[in-house]
Amino acid sequence: MQRWLLLAKDDNGQTAWHLAAQHGYEEILEKIWVWDRKVQLTREDDLLLVKDDNGQTAWHLAAQHVYEEILEKIWVWDRKV
């Protein structure tokens, strides 16, 4: 069940992962990433690729808001997957 909690979306189609990236909450983003790795989501529903209703990933949102630390973390995590 935890797997689906990580992918739960709000009214705007955003997961907690999206919101953490959008607002620059690095610690929250990292905590969600650790939980994600524990439940071992498949690449098909990987948090790195989940899009909101506007077709944006957390990567897009972090870039829009110029959160370089968030972008760097996502970059490193993607290379480890």
Secondary structure, 3 states (H helix, E strand, C coil): CHHHHHCCCCCCCCCHHHHHHHHCCHHHHHHHHHHHHHHCCCHHHCCCCCCCCCCCCHHHHHHHCCCHHHHHHHHHHHHHC
